[in-house]
């Protein structure tokens, strides 16, 4: 029955013609016409039997090389089909399902596959948009040589291509007079200090649970860890302004996409310098699988989207709670004076503040009246303010973040 349902228009026409010829042969008593009718009816029936036997006898795998690419770069998809039976297949029509951002669906025609035969197919995909894109599932249509029967099989396995924002190599600059970052303190001996002399702090993502100080946890009502057991390391925070109303333009060349690329570039650059970064947006702190690895930050930025939030309040609060941050880098769209004052108050002795402010007016030629006052407020508070107009590479303005001994 499955094979009969898979008859093509040609197969149904053969079957209908055979039945008509069979009826005419009985009515007219023509034995030759009867033999012709039997032959015509037998062809689609035999084809459906042969094709249906090969239905669930194929194995498929897919390989992406690489599975993570920057926007605008190619990834090679390799499909591997294997006939795991002793029977050869008929003609195979192979189609891999793709999202429109990666291109049109990939269709291929494979000739008859011999017993235990293997075929490999390569094709390229590219996306100008960030994100995680599923590839697949693969569907295979099996047909007979005469085109009378067509059976479709869809595999369930899909793979994911991660398209990351563009990462721009940045020149090395000195961000502070000393090693940027606070950490808690250098390692001290618990035995020397005693358990009662421990100076605990709040738990942060990534802290070892074995370092939880239960007495302080019970007293404060939240997880606390032993401060002296934490190795001193450089820590920093990266703020990305994702508010929709703070950006201009659309598509890959919008100010928002430039901001995401800038955040990724700065994050990768500082991670390579040994800085442990946490990501904060206008919606608050963002979870990173590994705060010390640049790939985790870039993967998170590959799926970040614009928000409908109107204020930076949640982002500023998350930055304020980050005790030990020696460096704060803010990638900002359009901000007003009140938001600039809130950010300015985060800068104090021992904390380096760098603000990359996108000149959003250059994206649509509409003036941003609050930009100058916001820059002045941040500069007056000791922030190092970098202006990034449309069409300007971040690498060009990044040296302006360099430490100057005469700076406040």
Secondary structure as GFF3:
##gff-version 3
##sequence-region A 1 408
A	DSSP	alpha_helix	2	5	.	.	.	ID=ss1
A	DSSP	alpha_helix	9	28	.	.	.	ID=ss2
A	DSSP	alpha_helix	31	53	.	.	.	ID=ss3
A	DSSP	beta_strand	58	65	.	.	.	ID=ss4
A	DSSP	beta_strand	68	70	.	.	.	ID=ss5
A	DSSP	beta_strand	74	83	.	.	.	ID=ss6
A	DSSP	beta_strand	91	98	.	.	.	ID=ss7
A	DSSP	three_ten_helix	100	102	.	.	.	ID=ss8
A	DSSP	beta_strand	106	110	.	.	.	ID=ss9
A	DSSP	beta_strand	118	126	.	.	.	ID=ss10
A	DSSP	beta_strand	131	143	.	.	.	ID=ss11
A	DSSP	beta_strand	150	154	.	.	.	ID=ss12
A	DSSP	beta_strand	159	164	.	.	.	ID=ss13
A	DSSP	alpha_helix	190	193	.	.	.	ID=ss14
A	DSSP	three_ten_helix	195	197	.	.	.	ID=ss15
A	DSSP	beta_strand	200	202	.	.	.	ID=ss16
A	DSSP	three_ten_helix	209	211	.	.	.	ID=ss17
A	DSSP	alpha_helix	214	220	.	.	.	ID=ss18
A	DSSP	beta_strand	224	226	.	.	.	ID=ss19
A	DSSP	three_ten_helix	227	229	.	.	.	ID=ss20
A	DSSP	beta_strand	235	240	.	.	.	ID=ss21
A	DSSP	three_ten_helix	244	246	.	.	.	ID=ss22
A	DSSP	three_ten_helix	251	253	.	.	.	ID=ss23
A	DSSP	alpha_helix	255	272	.	.	.	ID=ss24
A	DSSP	beta_strand	276	281	.	.	.	ID=ss25
A	DSSP	beta_strand	284	286	.	.	.	ID=ss26
A	DSSP	alpha_helix	294	301	.	.	.	ID=ss27
A	DSSP	alpha_helix	313	320	.	.	.	ID=ss28
A	DSSP	beta_strand	327	332	.	.	.	ID=ss29
A	DSSP	alpha_helix	337	344	.	.	.	ID=ss30
A	DSSP	beta_strand	352	358	.	.	.	ID=ss31
A	DSSP	alpha_helix	361	364	.	.	.	ID=ss32
A	DSSP	alpha_helix	371	380	.	.	.	ID=ss33
A	DSSP	beta_strand	384	388	.	.	.	ID=ss34
A	DSSP	alpha_helix	394	398	.	.	.	ID=ss35
A	DSSP	three_ten_helix	399	401	.	.	.	ID=ss36
###
